[in-house]
């Protein structure tokens, strides 16, 4: 059973917490992670790109020139996609890019990434994750005291206004609630910072 140290704001060990094998001790499956990542990115696409075909371009109602005797290829409309200012051939049109994969597979992909973070020492757990005031300097001081460098994903159990306001202006940091955790953020942000309550809720949701 994997475990992780609980640290205080000075990065001193303040305890230990055992982690679930089903969430933090699974074998990493790169193919499954990749599939879940592609699904999330596809579901985020708007799919609103639109081009006009020859039927929607204005003009071109009359035959440009006679059928025979000109030495040129036959043409019925100057709005053909072969002509300048004509319609677009095989251009994009509004569509829904979203698709789904089994819930078990999605949870397994999340568990695989979380397991990799534990194995790589990128999961940091505090007993209570708080900042004294909703100021950027307060969040920066906390991350500095914890020795966190690089990108950071902060996991919270609820809507912690102080944490959100303090961290939102730091480009390398994102605050995420447990119910909104996703494969893209876990892959984008190197370090995962959580408190005990958030970690327990995460384990309960994915077990």
C-alpha positions as CSV (number, residue, x, y, z in Angstrom):
1,X,0.0,0.0,0.0
2,X,1.5,3.4,-1.0
3,X,1.8,6.2,1.5
4,X,2.8,9.8,1.5
5,X,4.1,12.1,4.2
6,X,1.9,14.9,5.5
7,X,3.9,18.2,5.7
8,X,3.3,21.5,7.3
9,X,3.9,25.0,5.9
10,X,7.7,24.7,6.6
11,X,7.9,21.3,4.7
12,X,8.4,19.5,8.0
13,X,6.9,16.0,8.4
14,X,3.7,16.2,10.4
15,X,2.4,12.7,9.9
16,X,1.7,10.0,7.3
17,X,-1.3,8.9,5.3
18,X,-1.9,5.6,3.6
19,X,-3.2,5.7,0.1
20,X,-5.6,3.4,-1.7
21,X,-4.0,0.8,-4.0
22,X,-7.0,1.3,-6.4
23,X,-6.2,5.0,-6.9
24,X,-2.5,5.6,-6.2
25,X,-1.0,2.1,-6.6
26,X,-2.1,1.0,-10.1
27,X,0.1,0.2,-13.0
28,X,0.6,3.1,-15.4
29,X,-1.1,2.5,-18.8
30,X,0.2,5.1,-21.3
31,X,-2.3,4.0,-24.0
32,X,-5.3,4.5,-21.7
33,X,-4.0,7.8,-20.5
34,X,-3.5,9.0,-24.1
35,X,-7.1,7.9,-25.0
36,X,-8.6,9.8,-22.0
37,X,-6.5,12.9,-22.9
38,X,-7.7,12.9,-26.5
39,X,-11.3,12.5,-25.4
40,X,-11.1,15.5,-23.1
41,X,-9.5,17.7,-25.7
42,X,-12.0,16.6,-28.4
43,X,-14.9,17.3,-26.0
44,X,-13.6,20.8,-25.4
45,X,-13.7,21.7,-29.1
46,X,-16.4,24.1,-30.1
47,X,-16.9,22.7,-33.6
48,X,-18.2,26.0,-34.9
49,X,-15.9,26.4,-38.0
50,X,-17.9,27.1,-41.1
51,X,-17.0,27.6,-44.8
52,X,-19.3,28.4,-47.7
53,X,-19.8,25.9,-50.5
54,X,-20.7,26.9,-54.0
55,X,-24.4,26.9,-53.0
56,X,-23.9,29.7,-50.5
57,X,-21.5,32.0,-52.3
58,X,-23.2,35.0,-53.8
59,X,-23.3,35.4,-57.6
60,X,-22.6,32.9,-60.3
61,X,-26.2,32.4,-61.5
62,X,-25.3,32.6,-65.1
63,X,-23.1,30.3,-67.2
64,X,-19.7,32.1,-67.6
65,X,-19.3,31.3,-71.3
66,X,-20.7,29.0,-73.9
67,X,-20.3,25.3,-73.6
68,X,-18.3,24.7,-76.8
69,X,-15.9,26.4,-79.0
70,X,-13.8,28.4,-76.5
71,X,-11.0,25.9,-76.0
72,X,-11.6,26.1,-72.3
73,X,-13.0,23.5,-69.9
74,X,-16.7,23.4,-69.4
75,X,-18.0,25.7,-66.7
76,X,-21.6,26.1,-65.4
77,X,-20.9,28.6,-62.6
78,X,-18.2,31.0,-61.6
79,X,-18.9,30.1,-58.0
80,X,-17.3,26.7,-58.5
81,X,-14.6,25.8,-56.0
82,X,-12.1,25.7,-58.8
83,X,-12.7,29.4,-59.5
84,X,-11.4,32.4,-57.6
85,X,-14.0,33.7,-55.2
86,X,-15.8,30.4,-55.6
87,X,-17.0,28.1,-52.8
88,X,-14.7,26.1,-50.6
89,X,-14.4,22.4,-51.4
90,X,-14.4,20.0,-48.5
91,X,-14.1,22.8,-46.0
92,X,-15.1,22.5,-42.3
93,X,-18.7,22.8,-41.2
94,X,-20.3,22.9,-37.7
95,X,-20.0,19.5,-36.1
96,X,-19.9,17.9,-32.7
97,X,-16.4,16.5,-31.9
98,X,-17.3,15.0,-28.5
99,X,-17.4,11.3,-27.7
100,X,-17.2,9.3,-24.5
101,X,-15.4,6.3,-23.1
102,X,-16.5,4.0,-20.3
103,X,-16.5,5.6,-16.9
104,X,-14.3,2.7,-15.6
105,X,-11.7,3.5,-18.2
106,X,-11.8,7.2,-17.4
107,X,-11.3,6.6,-13.7
108,X,-8.5,4.1,-14.5
109,X,-6.7,6.7,-16.5
110,X,-7.0,9.3,-13.7
111,X,-5.7,6.6,-11.2
112,X,-2.8,5.8,-13.5
113,X,-1.7,9.5,-13.6
114,X,-2.1,9.9,-9.9
115,X,-0.1,6.7,-9.3
116,X,2.7,8.1,-11.5
117,X,2.8,11.3,-9.5
118,X,3.2,9.3,-6.2
119,X,5.9,7.2,-7.8
120,X,7.7,10.4,-9.0
121,X,7.4,12.2,-5.7
122,X,5.2,14.9,-7.2
123,X,2.3,14.6,-4.7
124,X,2.4,16.9,-1.7
125,X,-0.1,16.7,1.1
126,X,-0.7,19.2,3.9
127,X,-2.9,18.6,7.0
128,X,-4.7,21.9,6.3
129,X,-4.1,24.0,3.1
130,X,-4.8,27.6,3.9
131,X,-3.4,31.1,3.3
132,X,-3.7,34.0,5.7
133,X,-5.1,36.4,3.2
134,X,-6.3,36.4,-0.4
135,X,-3.1,37.9,-1.7
136,X,-0.8,36.6,-4.4
137,X,2.2,37.1,-2.2
138,X,0.7,34.8,0.5
139,X,0.3,32.0,-2.0
140,X,3.8,32.6,-3.5
141,X,5.2,32.5,0.0
142,X,3.5,29.2,0.8
143,X,4.7,27.5,-2.4
144,X,8.2,28.8,-1.7
145,X,8.3,27.5,1.8
146,X,7.2,24.1,0.6
147,X,10.0,24.1,-2.0
148,X,7.6,23.7,-4.9
149,X,9.1,24.7,-8.3
150,X,7.5,24.4,-11.7
151,X,3.8,24.1,-12.4
152,X,1.4,23.4,-9.5
153,X,-2.1,22.0,-9.4
154,X,-3.8,22.9,-6.0
155,X,-6.5,20.5,-5.1
156,X,-9.3,21.7,-2.8
157,X,-12.3,20.0,-1.2
158,X,-14.6,23.0,-1.7
159,X,-14.7,26.6,-2.9
160,X,-11.8,28.1,-0.9
161,X,-12.0,31.7,-1.9
162,X,-8.8,32.7,-0.2
163,X,-6.8,30.0,-2.0
164,X,-8.4,30.8,-5.4
165,X,-7.8,34.6,-5.1
166,X,-4.3,34.2,-3.9
167,X,-3.2,31.8,-6.6
168,X,-5.1,33.0,-9.7
169,X,-2.5,35.6,-10.7
170,X,0.4,33.0,-10.7
171,X,0.6,31.7,-14.3
172,X,2.1,28.3,-13.2
173,X,-0.6,27.6,-10.6
174,X,-4.2,26.4,-11.0
175,X,-6.7,25.7,-8.2
176,X,-9.0,22.8,-8.9
177,X,-11.9,21.3,-6.8
178,X,-11.9,17.6,-6.3
179,X,-15.0,17.1,-8.4
180,X,-13.4,19.0,-11.3
181,X,-10.1,17.1,-11.4
182,X,-9.3,15.9,-14.9
183,X,-6.6,14.2,-17.0
184,X,-5.5,17.3,-18.8
185,X,-4.7,19.3,-15.7
186,X,-2.9,16.4,-14.1
187,X,-0.7,16.0,-17.1
188,X,-0.1,19.8,-17.6
189,X,0.8,20.6,-14.0
190,X,3.8,18.8,-12.6
191,X,3.2,19.1,-8.8
192,X,-0.1,18.1,-7.1
193,X,-0.6,19.9,-3.8
194,X,-3.5,18.8,-1.7
195,X,-4.7,18.7,1.9
196,X,-5.8,15.6,3.8
197,X,-9.6,16.2,3.3
198,X,-9.3,16.7,-0.5
199,X,-7.2,13.6,-0.9
200,X,-9.6,11.5,1.1
201,X,-12.5,12.8,-1.1
202,X,-10.5,12.1,-4.2
203,X,-9.8,8.5,-3.1
204,X,-13.5,8.0,-2.3
205,X,-14.6,9.3,-5.7
206,X,-12.2,7.2,-7.7
207,X,-12.4,4.0,-5.6
